[in-house]
Amino acid sequence: MAVSRVRQWTLDSAGGLCPQRLVLEHVTSRWGVLVLLALQERSFRFSELRREIGGVSEKMLTQTLQTLERDGMVHRDAKPVIPPRVDYSLTELGQEAAAQVRSLAEWTERRLPAVVRAREAYDESRAPGSSS
């Protein structure tokens, strides 16, 4: 019996989360997307990256960078100088993931007017007094 594509991305044979789902969650997380898009442009120091992204806490950015580094997508280059200097860049794998994320981001930008219209129609159909 064939496993459905959705089930394939949901559970592994032992019933736990499958590895590809975890990677997908890391790459498409709120901050993961923004980190990949920013680092696709150039390498950044931590504080520069935090300013570039905006709205991300130091803790969340640290966690996101560590997760993406563990997944092999981000390279952390700590230079032994005083004060310490750490630069973050994308690995080859990270560049590939960022290109995929960028395609989705560009699609979202192009199709935003259609999404806004759909939201308005949805909200209007559920407004008090509407006949749904």
C-alpha positions as YAML, in Angstrom:
chain: A
units: angstrom
residues:
- id: 1
  name: MET
  ca: [0.00, 0.00, 0.00]
- id: 2
  name: ALA
  ca: [1.42, 3.39, -1.01]
- id: 3
  name: VAL
  ca: [1.91, 6.06, 1.62]
- id: 4
  name: SER
  ca: [0.22, 9.36, 0.77]
- id: 5
  name: ARG
  ca: [2.55, 12.29, 0.04]
- id: 6
  name: VAL
  ca: [1.11, 14.21, 2.99]
- id: 7
  name: ARG
  ca: [1.61, 11.29, 5.36]
- id: 8
  name: GLN
  ca: [5.13, 10.84, 4.00]
- id: 9
  name: TRP
  ca: [5.89, 14.42, 5.14]
- id: 10
  name: THR
  ca: [4.16, 13.95, 8.48]
- id: 11
  name: LEU
  ca: [5.46, 10.84, 10.21]
- id: 12
  name: ASP
  ca: [8.39, 8.50, 9.91]
- id: 13
  name: SER
  ca: [8.06, 4.72, 10.14]
- id: 14
  name: ALA
  ca: [8.25, 4.87, 13.95]
- id: 15
  name: GLY
  ca: [5.44, 7.42, 14.14]
- id: 16
  name: GLY
  ca: [7.71, 10.39, 14.93]
- id: 17
  name: LEU
  ca: [8.16, 13.56, 12.91]
- id: 18
  name: CYS
  ca: [9.97, 12.81, 9.69]
- id: 19
  name: PRO
  ca: [13.38, 14.45, 9.12]
- id: 20
  name: GLN
  ca: [12.31, 16.30, 5.97]
- id: 21
  name: ARG
  ca: [9.41, 17.90, 7.84]
- id: 22
  name: LEU
  ca: [11.79, 19.23, 10.48]
- id: 23
  name: VAL
  ca: [14.08, 20.71, 7.82]
- id: 24
  name: LEU
  ca: [11.07, 22.23, 6.06]
- id: 25
  name: GLU
  ca: [9.97, 23.78, 9.35]
- id: 26
  name: HIS
  ca: [13.43, 25.25, 9.91]
- id: 27
  name: VAL
  ca: [13.69, 26.71, 6.40]
- id: 28
  name: THR
  ca: [10.15, 28.09, 6.33]
- id: 29
  name: SER
  ca: [9.93, 29.34, 9.91]
- id: 30
  name: ARG
  ca: [9.15, 33.00, 10.44]
- id: 31
  name: TRP
  ca: [12.78, 33.92, 11.07]
- id: 32
  name: GLY
  ca: [14.35, 31.15, 8.97]
- id: 33
  name: VAL
  ca: [12.90, 32.64, 5.79]
- id: 34
  name: LEU
  ca: [14.15, 36.12, 6.61]
- id: 35
  name: VAL
  ca: [17.62, 34.90, 7.60]
- id: 36
  name: LEU
  ca: [17.97, 32.93, 4.36]
- id: 37
  name: LEU
  ca: [16.79, 35.86, 2.24]
- id: 38
  name: ALA
  ca: [19.13, 38.32, 3.98]
- id: 39
  name: LEU
  ca: [22.17, 36.03, 3.85]
- id: 40
  name: GLN
  ca: [21.51, 35.30, 0.19]
- id: 41
  name: GLU
  ca: [22.55, 38.88, -0.50]
- id: 42
  name: ARG
  ca: [25.80, 38.87, 1.52]
- id: 43
  name: SER
  ca: [27.38, 37.79, 4.79]
- id: 44
  name: PHE
  ca: [26.45, 39.67, 7.95]
- id: 45
  name: ARG
  ca: [27.71, 40.12, 11.46]
- id: 46
  name: PHE
  ca: [25.10, 39.22, 14.08]
- id: 47
  name: SER
  ca: [24.10, 42.79, 14.93]
- id: 48
  name: GLU
  ca: [23.95, 43.77, 11.25]
- id: 49
  name: LEU
  ca: [21.74, 40.79, 10.49]
- id: 50
  name: ARG
  ca: [19.44, 41.61, 13.38]
- id: 51
  name: ARG
  ca: [19.04, 45.19, 12.10]
- id: 52
  name: GLU
  ca: [18.56, 43.96, 8.52]
- id: 53
  name: ILE
  ca: [15.74, 41.62, 9.52]
- id: 54
  name: GLY
  ca: [14.12, 43.90, 12.08]
- id: 55
  name: GLY
  ca: [11.75, 42.78, 14.83]
- id: 56
  name: VAL
  ca: [13.66, 39.64, 15.77]
- id: 57
  name: SER
  ca: [14.90, 39.24, 19.32]
- id: 58
  name: GLU
  ca: [18.52, 38.38, 20.00]
- id: 59
  name: LYS
  ca: [17.42, 35.03, 21.44]
- id: 60
  name: MET
  ca: [15.30, 34.08, 18.41]
- id: 61
  name: LEU
  ca: [17.96, 35.12, 15.93]
- id: 62
  name: THR
  ca: [20.56, 33.10, 17.85]
- id: 63
  name: GLN
  ca: [18.29, 30.04, 17.88]
- id: 64
  name: THR
  ca: [17.46, 30.40, 14.18]
- id: 65
  name: LEU
  ca: [21.10, 30.76, 13.18]
- id: 66
  name: GLN
  ca: [22.10, 27.76, 15.31]
- id: 67
  name: THR
  ca: [19.32, 25.64, 13.80]
- id: 68
  name: LEU
  ca: [20.25, 26.59, 10.24]
- id: 69
  name: GLU
  ca: [23.94, 26.07, 11.02]
- id: 70
  name: ARG
  ca: [23.17, 22.60, 12.38]
- id: 71
  name: ASP
  ca: [21.20, 21.82, 9.21]
- id: 72
  name: GLY
  ca: [24.24, 22.82, 7.14]
- id: 73
  name: MET
  ca: [22.74, 25.96, 5.64]
- id: 74
  name: VAL
  ca: [24.54, 28.69, 7.57]
- id: 75
  name: HIS
  ca: [28.28, 29.04, 8.09]
- id: 76
  name: ARG
  ca: [29.44, 30.74, 11.29]
- id: 77
  name: ASP
  ca: [32.90, 32.26, 10.98]
- id: 78
  name: ALA
  ca: [34.25, 33.29, 14.41]
- id: 79
  name: LYS
  ca: [37.43, 35.33, 14.08]
- id: 80
  name: PRO
  ca: [39.84, 35.21, 17.06]
- id: 81
  name: VAL
  ca: [40.14, 38.98, 17.49]
- id: 82
  name: ILE
  ca: [39.28, 41.45, 20.23]
- id: 83
  name: PRO
  ca: [36.50, 42.39, 20.24]
- id: 84
  name: PRO
  ca: [35.19, 39.07, 18.89]
- id: 85
  name: ARG
  ca: [33.93, 39.12, 15.31]
- id: 86
  name: VAL
  ca: [31.48, 36.55, 14.00]
- id: 87
  name: ASP
  ca: [30.23, 36.57, 10.43]
- id: 88
  name: TYR
  ca: [27.35, 34.52, 9.10]
- id: 89
  name: SER
  ca: [26.97, 33.41, 5.50]
- id: 90
  name: LEU
  ca: [25.15, 30.74, 3.53]
- id: 91
  name: THR
  ca: [26.71, 27.45, 2.60]
- id: 92
  name: GLU
  ca: [26.08, 25.95, -0.82]
- id: 93
  name: LEU
  ca: [23.12, 24.08, 0.67]
- id: 94
  name: GLY
  ca: [21.86, 27.32, 2.22]
- id: 95
  name: GLN
  ca: [22.14, 29.15, -1.11]
- id: 96
  name: GLU
  ca: [20.02, 26.44, -2.69]
- id: 97
  name: ALA
  ca: [17.40, 26.67, 0.06]
- id: 98
  name: ALA
  ca: [17.41, 30.48, -0.11]
- id: 99
  name: ALA
  ca: [16.74, 30.38, -3.85]
- id: 100
  name: GLN
  ca: [13.67, 28.21, -3.22]
- id: 101
  name: VAL
  ca: [12.46, 30.47, -0.42]
- id: 102
  name: ARG
  ca: [13.04, 33.55, -2.62]
- id: 103
  name: SER
  ca: [10.85, 32.05, -5.33]
- id: 104
  name: LEU
  ca: [8.03, 31.63, -2.82]
- id: 105
  name: ALA
  ca: [8.58, 35.16, -1.46]
- id: 106
  name: GLU
  ca: [8.47, 36.62, -4.98]
- id: 107
  name: TRP
  ca: [5.30, 34.64, -5.77]
- id: 108
  name: THR
  ca: [3.75, 35.99, -2.55]
- id: 109
  name: GLU
  ca: [4.60, 39.54, -3.56]
- id: 110
  name: ARG
  ca: [3.17, 39.06, -7.07]
- id: 111
  name: ARG
  ca: [-0.02, 37.40, -5.87]
- id: 112
  name: LEU
  ca: [-0.68, 39.59, -2.81]
- id: 113
  name: PRO
  ca: [-3.50, 41.54, -4.53]
- id: 114
  name: ALA
  ca: [-5.34, 38.26, -5.22]
- id: 115
  name: VAL
  ca: [-4.86, 37.18, -1.60]
- id: 116
  name: VAL
  ca: [-6.21, 40.53, -0.36]
- id: 117
  name: ARG
  ca: [-9.28, 40.18, -2.61]
- id: 118
  name: ALA
  ca: [-9.86, 36.63, -1.37]
- id: 119
  name: ARG
  ca: [-9.61, 37.77, 2.25]
- id: 120
  name: GLU
  ca: [-12.05, 40.60, 1.66]
- id: 121
  name: ALA
  ca: [-14.54, 38.25, -0.03]
- id: 122
  name: TYR
  ca: [-14.17, 35.73, 2.80]
- id: 123
  name: ASP
  ca: [-14.66, 38.37, 5.49]
- id: 124
  name: GLU
  ca: [-17.62, 39.89, 3.65]
- id: 125
  name: SER
  ca: [-19.32, 36.51, 3.34]
- id: 126
  name: ARG
  ca: [-19.04, 36.00, 7.09]
- id: 127
  name: ALA
  ca: [-20.03, 39.50, 8.16]
- id: 128
  name: PRO
  ca: [-23.17, 39.85, 10.29]
- id: 129
  name: GLY
  ca: [-26.20, 40.07, 8.05]
- id: 130
  name: SER
  ca: [-24.60, 38.29, 5.09]
- id: 131
  name: SER
  ca: [-26.43, 35.32, 3.67]
- id: 132
  name: SER
  ca: [-23.98, 32.44, 3.85]
...
